[in-house]
Amino acid sequence: MTELKNLKLGVAFCGSFCTFKKAVVMLRNLVDLGIDVYPIMSFNAYTISTRFGRAEDFIDEIETITGKPIIHTIHDAEPLGPKNMIDALLIAPCTGNSLSKISHAIVDTPVVLAAKSLMRNGKPIILAISTNDGLGLNLENIGHVMPNQNIYFVPFGQDNAVAKPYSLVADLTLVPDTLKFALDGKQIQPVLIKY
């Protein structure tokens, strides 16, 4: 199985703000594993403060952990693939909105452009979904991208089947193992887990 040390990994944050604190812990763990992380944020993730935290605080924390400025513009995301700046892309959290855009080849944010940029070179894209409609309208998008040979999913499940019956969330503790499998061209199993 592929080792993760010295992997050049893009880690992209989309606007699932309730997941940010867990995603920052995941980010710190990836850096501790020796992964060279290139942080990326969607427009919304980079600019919107919510009850889950201020945008500026997340930006400062992410840049401190990675030692790199966050890629947050279309212009800065475009060369990731053509210039072979990164070996793989992890989108964590990946919102239903970004998943839908990837599924339909809509490229209008830094995160989805980063994904397209790596697809052109056949590099792995790993999605850690966090969406309130994963078992709703976005189920079609999950099914649409899952067969793609270069897209892999961090195992996910229903985080609250009673109160939010359509919601799906990836288990971010499984990111390192998912990365190892994806770098070997395999989907970690099982994909569907009890959350």
CORFENCOR-V196809 format. One record per residue. PSI is psi as a letter, one per 20 degrees, with the letter a starting at -180 (999 if undefined). OMEGA is omega in whole degrees, -180 to 180 (none if undefined). Layout:
psi:PSI omega:OMEGA
psi:PSI omega:OMEGA
This chain:
psi:q omega:-177
psi:p omega:176
psi:q omega:-176
psi:i omega:-178
psi:p omega:180
psi:j omega:173
psi:p omega:174
psi:o omega:-171
psi:p omega:169
psi:p omega:176
psi:o omega:-174
psi:p omega:177
psi:p omega:171
psi:r omega:-170
psi:k omega:170
psi:m omega:-168
psi:h omega:-180
psi:i omega:-178
psi:i omega:-171
psi:g omega:-177
psi:g omega:176
psi:h omega:-180
psi:h omega:178
psi:h omega:175
psi:g omega:178
psi:g omega:-180
psi:g omega:179
psi:g omega:179
psi:h omega:179
psi:g omega:178
psi:g omega:179
psi:h omega:177
psi:i omega:179
psi:j omega:179
psi:p omega:177
psi:o omega:-172
psi:p omega:173
psi:o omega:-175
psi:q omega:-179
psi:q omega:176
psi:q omega:172
psi:r omega:178
psi:g omega:-178
psi:g omega:-180
psi:h omega:-177
psi:h omega:-170
psi:i omega:-172
psi:p omega:171
psi:q omega:-178
psi:a omega:176
psi:i omega:179
psi:i omega:177
psi:r omega:179
psi:q omega:-180
psi:g omega:-178
psi:h omega:-180
psi:g omega:177
psi:g omega:179
psi:g omega:-180
psi:g omega:-178
psi:g omega:-180
psi:g omega:180
psi:h omega:177
psi:g omega:-179
psi:g omega:-174
psi:h omega:-177
psi:j omega:-178
psi:q omega:173
psi:q omega:-180
psi:p omega:172
psi:o omega:-175
psi:j omega:176
psi:q omega:176
psi:g omega:-178
psi:g omega:-177
psi:h omega:-180
psi:h omega:-172
psi:g omega:-176
psi:i omega:-176
psi:g omega:180
psi:g omega:-176
psi:h omega:-180
psi:j omega:180
psi:l omega:-179
psi:h omega:-179
psi:q omega:-179
psi:h omega:-177
psi:r omega:179
psi:p omega:173
psi:p omega:175
psi:o omega:-174
psi:o omega:7
psi:q omega:174
psi:o omega:-179
psi:r omega:173
psi:h omega:179
psi:g omega:-180
psi:h omega:176
psi:g omega:179
psi:g omega:180
psi:g omega:178
psi:g omega:-179
psi:h omega:-176
psi:j omega:176
psi:k omega:174
psi:p omega:-173
psi:n omega:-176
psi:j omega:174
psi:r omega:178
psi:h omega:-178
psi:g omega:-178
psi:h omega:174
psi:h omega:176
psi:g omega:178
psi:g omega:179
psi:h omega:-179
psi:h omega:178
psi:h omega:179
psi:h omega:-178
psi:h omega:180
psi:j omega:180
psi:k omega:180
psi:q omega:-176
psi:p omega:173
psi:p omega:-175
psi:p omega:-178
psi:p omega:173
psi:n omega:-172
psi:q omega:174
psi:n omega:-174
psi:p omega:178
psi:i omega:180
psi:k omega:179
psi:h omega:176
psi:j omega:175
psi:c omega:-177
psi:h omega:-179
psi:i omega:175
psi:h omega:177
psi:h omega:-180
psi:h omega:175
psi:g omega:179
psi:h omega:-179
psi:h omega:-177
psi:h omega:-176
psi:h omega:180
psi:i omega:180
psi:p omega:-174
psi:i omega:-178
psi:j omega:178
psi:p omega:-177
psi:q omega:-179
psi:p omega:166
psi:p omega:-178
psi:p omega:-174
psi:r omega:178
psi:a omega:178
psi:p omega:-178
psi:h omega:177
psi:n omega:-172
psi:h omega:-179
psi:g omega:-176
psi:h omega:-179
psi:m omega:-171
psi:i omega:-180
psi:i omega:-174
psi:p omega:175
psi:p omega:180
psi:p omega:177
psi:q omega:175
psi:o omega:-174
psi:i omega:176
psi:i omega:-180
psi:j omega:-178
psi:g omega:-178
psi:g omega:179
psi:h omega:178
psi:g omega:178
psi:g omega:-179
psi:g omega:178
psi:g omega:-178
psi:h omega:179
psi:h omega:174
psi:j omega:177
psi:k omega:-178
psi:q omega:174
psi:p omega:175
psi:q omega:-180
psi:q omega:-6
psi:q omega:177
psi:h omega:-180
psi:p omega:-176
psi:r omega:171
psi:o omega:-174
psi:999 omega:none
